[in-house]
Amino acid sequence: MLCFANKFQSMMSRAWKLSFLLVTVLAALWCFPDASNLHATPLGRQQAGNTKQTQASPTKKEGQSTTPLADSAAAEEESDLANVQAEAKAVQVPDVQALAKALGIDLSPAGDDPADSPTNSLQELGDLDGDGISEFALKLMPSMKREAPEGAGTNRLPSWQLILLAWDGARWQASRIQTGFELYELQVLSSLIPGSKQLALTVYSGARAIPFPAIYQIKDHAAALMWDGRSDESLYEGFVQGRLEFRDSDEGATPVMIASGRADPGLLHFPKESTRGFDIQTTYAWDGRAFTPKRTEYEANEDYKIYQFISDLHLKDFRSAYALIDPAKLLKTDEPSLEIFRKHVEESWPEFLDDEIFEVLDLQPPVPGDFSFALVREGSTYVYHPQFAPGTKHLLTGLERREQPRGKD
């Protein structure tokens, strides 16, 4: 009500101001003939100014950041890359010792992982373009100390640039692969493009280590992005606490990418630090342009069985849910049937048929064999205690639901 009153008062005030403005303008035209050249009222000028501000600057590239801090960091990165380009191009021999000296870098001992190095380092990649000369990945730390932005990880790792150094026949060329703050892995792949090798970069983002891959082609002695797992068009899905593995297939076949980690089931939520849950693994194959999923496998345990049961009932797929139970024991009858099971679910657990999110209970300390989960609905908390048959199938033999008294955790 107060909001409406304020709006009404503002409208009346604006009408009075416009009337006063009209009188003022007429007086100005009468007293100052030159004022007739002013065709825009103050309101008109404000609108024109707003329109101009919303238009993109013709000199600014699409997607370019307008944040001063981001612009400053990008400028420093470009300056660092330009310095590397100048230093590398000055080396006119295909010798890594001369290259390292020009860059002011001590070559790391064999076996050391440059990804773990807090300083500038060179990583030999082998002959990627088939010219008989190895390419190198330069891990370049910032020339000026900059803190990681918000969300870059709890450890606030220093930033890095990965730069490809390739011999073009006369001098070394430098091109950026990627920048980042997180942990990363760099691996050479073969056979994605016949007769060439590619770079696979995996960046582990965030405190829960979700891996994201990118594939680079060495084209004209520079790194060119072929596929990015973070793009909207990508079918790749990263898993928390995850890992990525690239496996070379048989001769003539393209490598496969295997993503593994902890599943995020959606309908069944697991607390962040819980030991409960189940693992997931997806195998991706290269289709000539991207890695696409071909097979997904889940860890066969009790938590996965609960998730399957909830999902099947959510989809009202009673037949699939029925296959997950020991019918005689769960329904407590010597003559179980799919129809009896359907009626039992509709009468005893109708919440499984709705759009509900169930929460796994993170018992501390963990209780072996306790796979309870809960649902908060309409101010009440329901706790479910499933029981399973022995063996690898983990068939449900019981599912007791108890309403938890209010005021208790």
N, C-alpha and C positions, 0 to 999 in steps of 0.2 A: 504494500500500500504506500509506503514511504517512497519507494522507487517511482511509482506512478505520479505521485505528487511532485516530486523533483522534476520529472520529465515535463509535466504540464507547466510548471513555473518557468522552466527553461524555454519552452515554446513561446510563452507570452513575452518573456524578456527579449527573445530573438526578434519577435514581430515589432516590438517597440524600437529595438536597435536599428532594424531595417528602415523604419519610418524616419528615424532621426538621421540615418545615413543618407537617405534620399534628399532630405532637406539640405544637408551639408554639401552634397555634391552639386546641387543646383546653385547654391550660394557660391561655391567655388568657381563654377563655370561663369557666373555673372561677374565675379570680382576678378578672375584670372582667365582671360581668354585662351591663353596657352594650354590651360588644363583640358581643353577639348580634345587634345591628342591622347589622353589617357582613356583607353577603351575598356579596360578591365576594372571591375570593382575589386575591393580587397578580397572578397569571397572568391571571385573568379581567379585572382592571382594564386590564391591558396590551392585551388583545385588544379590549376596548371602546374604548380610546383609539385603537388603530390603525384600527378601523372608522370612527370619527368623522373621522379625518384624511383618509380616502380619499373621504369624501362631499364633493360640491361645495357650496360656500357658497351659500346662497340669494340672497345679494346680489351674487354675482359672475357676470357674463355669460359665456355659453358662448364659449370660445376666447380669453378675456381672459388676457393674459400675467400670470404670477405672478413674473417675474423683477424684482427691485427696480430694476435699471438700466432695463429696458424700461418698467416702470411709471412711473418718474421722467420718462423721455423723453416718454411718452404724456401725462403730466400737463402737461408744459411745452407740448406741441403744442396740447392743449386750451385751455390758458391763452392761448397766442398767438392761436388762432382766436377765442376769446371777446373778446379785445381788439380784433381786427379787426372783429368783428360790432358791438361797441359804437361804434367810431369810424365805421364805414360808416353805421350806422343814424342817426347824428346828422346826416348830410348829407341834407337834405330837398329837394334840387334835383337833377335828372338832368344834372349837369354834371361832366365828368371832372376838370376843374381843381380844383373844390371837393372832389371825392372824393380826389384825389391829395394835396391840402393837408391834409385831415383825417387821412390815413394817414401823412403825413410822407414822401411819396415824390416824387422828381423824375421827371417823365415822360421816358421814354427817347426819344432822337431817332428819327425815322422810319427804318426799315430795320434798326435794331439788333435782335438776337435776344435776348429776355429770358432764354432758356435759358442763354446764355453769361454772364449778369450775375452777379457775386458778391454783389450787394446786392439789396434789395427792389426789385421792378420791376412795372410794369403792362403788360399786353399786350392791346390791343383785339382783340376777337374778331368784331365785327360784330353785327348784330341776329339773335340766335339764336332768340328766342321770338316774333318778329314783332310786337313792340309799338312799333317805331320807335326804340327806344333800344338802343344797343350794350351788350353785356356785356363784362366784362373778366376776365382771368386775372391774379391777383396771385401773383407768386412771392415767398414769404415765407421769408426766412432766419431761423434760430433766434435768439431774443432772447438766449440764452446760448450760448456756443460749446460744441458737443458734437462729439466725434470719432465718425466712422463706425464701426459695429460690424465685427467680423471678417467677412471675405468680401464687404465692400461695394465692393471694388475696390482695386487697388494704389495709386491716387492719393489714396485716403482723402478723397474730396470732401466738402464740408460738406453738411449735410442741408438739405432744402427742403420747403416745403409749397406746393401749388398750390391756390388758393382762387378760387372763382367769385364775382364781384360782379355782381349783377343788380338792376335797378330794378323794384320791384313796383308802381309807380304813386304811391307816397308817400315811399319811402325806399329805400336800398340794402340788399340782403340779401347775406350772406356764407355760403358753404357750401364745405366741403372737397372738392377733386377727388381729390388723392392726395398722399402724402408719399414721399420717397425720397432717395437719395444719388447716384444715377447720372445720366448724361446723359439728356436727354429731348427729345422734339419734341411740339409741340401743333399740331393741324391741325383746321380746321372742315370737316365733311362735310355734304352735303345729300342729301336723298331717301331716307335710311334709313327715316325716318318721313315720309309725305307731308305737305307743308306746314310742315316744321320742319327745323332744322339740328342736328347733333350734334357733339360734340367727340371727336376721336381722339387719345389720348395714347399715345405710344410711348416706353418706357423701355429704354435700352440697358444691360443688366445685365452686370457682370463685366468682367474684363480683356479677354476675347475678344469683347466687344460682341455679346451675343445680344439681339435686340430682342423686347420683349413689349408687345402693344397692349392697350388698354382703350377702350371706347366709352361715352361719357356722354351722357345725354339731359338737356335743360334742362326740368325739370318743376316747376311752382309756384315759378319763379324760383330753383331750386336744382339742383345737379348730382346726377343719379341714375345710378348705374352700370347700363348695359344689358348689357354683355358684357365678360368678362375673359379674355384669352388665356392666363392662367396657371391658370385653374380646371381641376379634374379633368375636367369635362365638355367642355372645349374640344378641338377637333380641330386647333387651331393648333400648328405646330411651328416654333420659332425656330432659326435657323442661326448658327453662329459666324461672326464677321466679317460679320455680316448687316446688311441694310437692309430697311425697310418703306416701301412707297409706296402711297398711296391715290389712285386715279384715278377722277374723276367720269365716269360713263358717259354715253350719249346722254340727251337729255331724257326724263324719265319712267322711266329705268332707275336702279337703285341703283348706288352706287360699288363698285368692286372693290378688293381689297387684294392687293398683290403682295409676297411675302416672298422675298428672295434672300440668298445667302450661300454659305459653303463647306459641302459635304455631309459628313456623318459616316456613312460606309457601314456601320460595324459590323464586318463580316467582314474589311474591309481598313482597317487603322488607319494614319492619317497622323500623324507627329509634329507637335507643337503649332506650331512655327515653320517647318515645312517649306513649300517653295514648290510641292511636289507636291500633287496633288489635283484636284478638279473642282467647278465651281459648280453650284448647284441653284436653281431658281426655281419657286415654287408660287403659283398664282393662286387667290384665295378670293373667293367671292360671298356676298352677304348673303341669308339665307333667311327674314328676318323676325325672327329671334331671335339669330342668330350668324353669323359668317363661317365658311363651310365650304369645304374644298378642292375645286377643280374640275379643275385641270390642273397637273401637275408636269413640269418639263422639266429635263434635265441637260446639262451642257456635254459636247459630243462630243470627247473627247480620249483619249489612250492610257490614262490612269489610270482613266477611266470604263469603258473596254473591259475592263481587268483586273478591275475590280469586277464587271462583268456576268458575265464568264467564271467567276469564283469563285462568285458567287451562283447561277448556273444549275446548276453542278455540285453545289453544296451541296444544292440542291433535287432533284438527280438528273434535271434537265431537259436531257438530252443533245441533244435536237433544237435547243433554243434556243442552247446552247453551241456546237453545230456551225455555226450560222449566223454565229458571231463569228470563225471561223477561215478561213484559206485551206487547205482540206483537203489538197490535193496537197502543198503545201509543209510544212505542220505534220506530216502523217503520213508524208511522204517516200514516197509511192506514186503511181503513175499511175492507179490505180483506187480512189480513196478512197470510203468509205461511212460512213453513220452507225454501223453495227455495228462496223466497224473502229475508229472513233473511240471508241466506248464501251469496247471491250476495251482499247484503248491507255490510256485514263484509268484503268480499274480495275487495270491491271498496272503502269503507270508512275507515276501520280499518285493513288493511292487516298486520300491525305490531303485532296484537294479534296472528297471525298464525305463527310467527317466534319465534326464541329463544331469547326473550327479557326479561329483568328484569325491572319491574316497581317499582317505589319508592313512598311510601306514603308520602304526604306532612305533616310535623309536624308544624302546624300553632301555633304560639304563640302570644297571648293566643289562646287556642283552640276555634274554632267557632262551636257551636252546629249545627248539621245537615250538616256540610261540610265534605264530604268523598272524597275529591279530591286526585288524585295521578298523577304521572308524569312519563315521559319517555324521556331520553336523547338519541338522535339518530342522527348520522351524523352531530354533531355540533349544532343540534337544540333541544330545550326543548318543549315537548308537555305536556300540562296539561289537565287532564280529570276531568270532573265534572259530576258524576253520580247522578241520582235522583231515588228515590224509592217510591213505592206505600205504603200507610199506612197499618198496620197490621203486623202480625208475619212472613209472607212469604218473605217480603222485595224484591218484584219483581222489576226489573229495568224498569223504565218508560222513562228514558232518559240518554244519555251519550254524552255530548258535549265535543269536543276536540278543544283546542285553542293552537296555537303556540305562545310560550312566546318570546317576543323580546329579542335578545341577549343583554347581559350586565345587565340583571335584574335577581334577584333571584326569 
